[in-house]
């Protein structure tokens, strides 16, 4: 949700703010998107680990 709001507001920020403030805004947007991607990746890895059968248990 935060990334969507930031993406929607980006054109306004780039038009109205100074160069340094716009650069900081873009940096925060990139960091937010990177954080969301990391959380999604971690969730996918955890789901894959939960589905993997235990190889330590010998088959009977």
DSSP file (Angstrom, degrees, kcal/mol; ACC not computed):
  #  RESIDUE AA STRUCTURE BP1 BP2  ACC     N-H-->O    O-->H-N    N-H-->O    O-->H-N    TCO  KAPPA ALPHA  PHI   PSI    X-CA   Y-CA   Z-CA
    1    1 A X     >        0   0    0      0, 0.0     4,-2.3     0, 0.0     5,-0.2   0.000 360.0 360.0 360.0 -44.4    0.0    0.0    0.0
    2    2 A X  H  >  +     0   0    0      1,-0.2     4,-2.6     2,-0.2     5,-0.2   0.913 360.0  50.5 -61.5 -42.8    2.8    2.4    0.9
    3    3 A X  H  > S+     0   0    0      1,-0.2     4,-2.5     2,-0.2    -1,-0.2   0.879 109.7  50.8 -64.2 -37.1    4.6    1.7   -2.4
    4    4 A X  H  > S+     0   0    0      2,-0.2     4,-2.3     1,-0.2    -1,-0.2   0.932 111.4  47.1 -66.1 -45.4    1.4    2.4   -4.4
    5    5 A X  H  X S+     0   0    0     -4,-2.3     4,-2.1     1,-0.2    -2,-0.2   0.920 113.8  48.5 -61.5 -43.8    0.8    5.7   -2.6
    6    6 A X  H  X S+     0   0    0     -4,-2.6     4,-1.1     1,-0.2    -2,-0.2   0.911 110.8  50.2 -64.2 -41.2    4.4    6.7   -3.1
    7    7 A X  H  X S+     0   0    0     -4,-2.5     4,-0.5     1,-0.2     3,-0.3   0.888 111.1  49.4 -64.5 -38.3    4.3    5.8   -6.8
    8    8 A X  H  < S+     0   0    0     -4,-2.3     4,-0.4     1,-0.2     3,-0.3   0.884 114.6  44.6 -67.1 -38.2    1.1    7.8   -7.3
    9    9 A X  H  X S+     0   0    0     -4,-2.1     4,-2.4     1,-0.2     3,-0.3   0.604  89.4  90.7 -82.6 -11.2    2.6   10.8   -5.6
   10   10 A X  H  X S+     0   0    0     -4,-1.1     4,-2.8    -3,-0.3     5,-0.2   0.896  83.0  51.6 -56.5 -47.5    5.9   10.6   -7.4
   11   11 A X  H  X S+     0   0    0     -4,-0.5     4,-1.6    -3,-0.3    -1,-0.2   0.909 112.0  48.0 -58.1 -39.6    5.0   12.8  -10.4
   12   12 A X  H  > S+     0   0    0     -4,-0.4     4,-2.2    -3,-0.3     5,-0.3   0.925 112.6  48.4 -64.4 -44.4    3.8   15.6   -8.0
   13   13 A X  H  X S+     0   0    0     -4,-2.4     4,-2.3     1,-0.2    -2,-0.2   0.913 110.2  51.2 -63.4 -42.6    6.9   15.3   -5.9
   14   14 A X  H  < S+     0   0    0     -4,-2.8    -1,-0.2     1,-0.2    -2,-0.2   0.832 114.4  44.4 -66.0 -30.7    9.2   15.5   -8.9
   15   15 A X  H  < S+     0   0    0     -4,-1.6    -1,-0.2    -5,-0.2    -2,-0.2   0.854 123.7  30.8 -78.4 -36.0    7.4   18.6  -10.2
   16   16 A X  H  < S+     0   0    0     -4,-2.2    -2,-0.2    -5,-0.1    -3,-0.2   0.693 104.5  72.1-103.9 -20.6    7.1   20.6   -6.9
   17   17 A X  S  < S-     0   0    0     -4,-2.3     0, 0.0    -5,-0.3     0, 0.0  -0.497  83.1 -96.4 -98.4 165.8   10.1   19.6   -4.8
   18   18 A X     >  -     0   0    0     -2,-0.2     4,-2.6     1,-0.1     5,-0.2  -0.199  42.1-100.5 -70.8 169.5   13.8   20.5   -5.1
   19   19 A X  H  > S+     0   0    0      1,-0.2     4,-2.5     2,-0.2     5,-0.2   0.905 122.5  48.8 -59.9 -43.6   16.2   18.2   -6.7
   20   20 A X  H  > S+     0   0    0      2,-0.2     4,-2.3     1,-0.2    -1,-0.2   0.899 112.6  47.3 -66.8 -39.7   17.6   16.9   -3.4
   21   21 A X  H  > S+     0   0    0      2,-0.2     4,-2.2     1,-0.2    -1,-0.2   0.890 112.9  49.4 -68.4 -37.6   14.1   16.3   -2.0
   22   22 A X  H  X S+     0   0    0     -4,-2.6     4,-2.5     2,-0.2    -2,-0.2   0.900 110.9  50.0 -66.4 -39.9   13.1   14.5   -5.3
   23   23 A X  H  X S+     0   0    0     -4,-2.5     4,-2.2    -5,-0.2    -2,-0.2   0.909 110.9  49.1 -64.2 -41.3   16.2   12.4   -5.1
   24   24 A X  H  X S+     0   0    0     -4,-2.3     4,-2.5     2,-0.2    -2,-0.2   0.898 110.2  51.9 -63.9 -39.9   15.5   11.5   -1.5
   25   25 A X  H  X S+     0   0    0     -4,-2.2     4,-2.5     2,-0.2    -2,-0.2   0.932 110.4  47.4 -61.1 -46.9   11.9   10.6   -2.5
   26   26 A X  H  X S+     0   0    0     -4,-2.5     4,-2.5     1,-0.2    -1,-0.2   0.873 110.8  52.5 -64.4 -36.6   13.0    8.3   -5.3
   27   27 A X  H  X S+     0   0    0     -4,-2.2     4,-2.5     2,-0.2    -1,-0.2   0.927 110.5  47.3 -63.5 -44.9   15.5    6.7   -3.0
   28   28 A X  H  X S+     0   0    0     -4,-2.5     4,-2.4     2,-0.2    -2,-0.2   0.886 111.5  51.5 -64.6 -38.1   12.8    6.0   -0.4
   29   29 A X  H  X S+     0   0    0     -4,-2.5     4,-2.4     2,-0.2    -2,-0.2   0.929 111.4  46.9 -63.3 -45.0   10.5    4.6   -3.2
   30   30 A X  H  X S+     0   0    0     -4,-2.5     4,-2.4     1,-0.2    -2,-0.2   0.898 112.4  50.0 -63.6 -40.5   13.3    2.3   -4.4
   31   31 A X  H  X S+     0   0    0     -4,-2.5     4,-2.4     2,-0.2    -1,-0.2   0.890 110.5  50.4 -65.5 -38.8   14.0    1.2   -0.8
   32   32 A X  H  X S+     0   0    0     -4,-2.4     4,-2.3     2,-0.2    -2,-0.2   0.931 112.1  46.3 -64.0 -46.1   10.3    0.5   -0.2
   33   33 A X  H  X S+     0   0    0     -4,-2.4     4,-2.4     1,-0.2    -2,-0.2   0.888 112.4  50.9 -64.7 -38.7   10.0   -1.6   -3.4
   34   34 A X  H  X S+     0   0    0     -4,-2.4     4,-2.3     2,-0.2    -1,-0.2   0.906 110.1  49.9 -64.6 -41.5   13.2   -3.5   -2.5
   35   35 A X  H  X S+     0   0    0     -4,-2.4     4,-2.2     2,-0.2    -2,-0.2   0.905 110.9  48.8 -63.3 -42.2   11.8   -4.2    1.0
   36   36 A X  H  X S+     0   0    0     -4,-2.3     4,-2.4     2,-0.2    -2,-0.2   0.917 111.1  50.3 -64.3 -42.5    8.6   -5.5   -0.4
   37   37 A X  H  X S+     0   0    0     -4,-2.4     4,-2.5     1,-0.2    -2,-0.2   0.891 109.8  51.1 -62.7 -38.7   10.4   -7.7   -2.9
   38   38 A X  H  X S+     0   0    0     -4,-2.3     4,-2.5     2,-0.2    -1,-0.2   0.903 110.1  49.2 -65.7 -40.4   12.6   -9.1   -0.1
   39   39 A X  H  X S+     0   0    0     -4,-2.2     4,-2.3     2,-0.2    -2,-0.2   0.907 111.8  48.4 -65.5 -40.8    9.5   -9.9    2.0
   40   40 A X  H  X S+     0   0    0     -4,-2.4     4,-2.3     2,-0.2    -2,-0.2   0.923 112.1  49.5 -63.4 -43.7    7.8  -11.7   -1.0
   41   41 A X  H  X S+     0   0    0     -4,-2.5     4,-2.4     1,-0.2    -2,-0.2   0.911 110.7  49.6 -62.2 -42.9   11.0  -13.6   -1.7
   42   42 A X  H  X S+     0   0    0     -4,-2.5     4,-2.5     1,-0.2    -1,-0.2   0.908 110.0  51.4 -63.5 -41.3   11.3  -14.7    2.0
   43   43 A X  H  X S+     0   0    0     -4,-2.3     4,-2.3     1,-0.2    -2,-0.2   0.916 110.3  48.6 -61.7 -43.2    7.6  -15.8    2.0
   44   44 A X  H  X S+     0   0    0     -4,-2.3     4,-2.1     1,-0.2    -1,-0.2   0.898 111.5  49.7 -64.8 -39.9    8.1  -17.9   -1.1
   45   45 A X  H  X S+     0   0    0     -4,-2.4     4,-2.2     2,-0.2    -2,-0.2   0.909 110.7  49.9 -65.0 -41.3   11.3  -19.5    0.3
   46   46 A X  H  X S+     0   0    0     -4,-2.5     4,-2.1     1,-0.2    -2,-0.2   0.904 110.3  50.1 -64.8 -40.3    9.5  -20.3    3.6
   47   47 A X  H  X S+     0   0    0     -4,-2.3     4,-1.5     1,-0.2    -1,-0.2   0.899 110.3  50.2 -64.3 -38.9    6.6  -21.9    1.7
   48   48 A X  H  X S+     0   0    0     -4,-2.1     4,-1.2     1,-0.2    -1,-0.2   0.894 110.1  50.3 -67.4 -37.8    9.0  -24.0   -0.4
   49   49 A X  H  < S+     0   0    0     -4,-2.2    -1,-0.2     1,-0.2    -2,-0.2   0.877 108.4  52.7 -66.4 -36.5   10.8  -25.2    2.8
   50   50 A X  H  < S+     0   0    0     -4,-2.1    -1,-0.2     1,-0.2    -2,-0.2   0.830 110.3  47.9 -68.2 -31.0    7.4  -26.2    4.4
   51   51 A X  H  < S+     0   0    0     -4,-1.5    -1,-0.2    -5,-0.2     2,-0.2   0.713  88.2 101.1 -82.0 -21.1    6.5  -28.3    1.4
   52   52 A X  S  < S-     0   0    0     -4,-1.2     2,-0.1    -3,-0.2     3,-0.0  -0.458  77.1-123.0 -68.6 128.9    9.8  -30.1    1.2
   53   53 A X        -     0   0    0     -2,-0.2     2,-0.5     1,-0.1    -1,-0.1  -0.396  32.8 -96.8 -69.7 150.5    9.6  -33.6    2.6
   54   54 A X        -     0   0    0      1,-0.2     3,-0.3    -2,-0.1    -1,-0.1  -0.548  33.7-170.7 -70.3 119.1   12.0  -34.4    5.5
   55   55 A X  S    S+     0   0    0     -2,-0.5    -1,-0.2     1,-0.2     4,-0.1   0.592  79.2  69.0 -86.3  -9.9   15.0  -36.2    3.9
   56   56 A X  S    S+     0   0    0      2,-0.1     2,-0.6    -3,-0.0    -1,-0.2   0.744  81.4  83.8 -78.8 -22.4   16.4  -37.0    7.4
   57   57 A X  S    S-     0   0    0     -3,-0.3     2,-0.1     1,-0.0    -4,-0.0  -0.707  83.6-129.3 -84.6 120.3   13.5  -39.5    8.1
   58   58 A X        -     0   0    0     -2,-0.6     2,-0.2     1,-0.1    -2,-0.1  -0.421  24.5-112.5 -69.2 142.3   14.3  -42.9    6.6
   59   59 A X              0   0    0      1,-0.1    -1,-0.1    -2,-0.1    -4,-0.0  -0.500 360.0 360.0 -74.5 141.1   11.5  -44.4    4.5
   60   60 A X              0   0    0     -2,-0.2    -1,-0.1     0, 0.0    -2,-0.0   0.382 360.0 360.0-116.0 360.0    9.8  -47.5    5.9
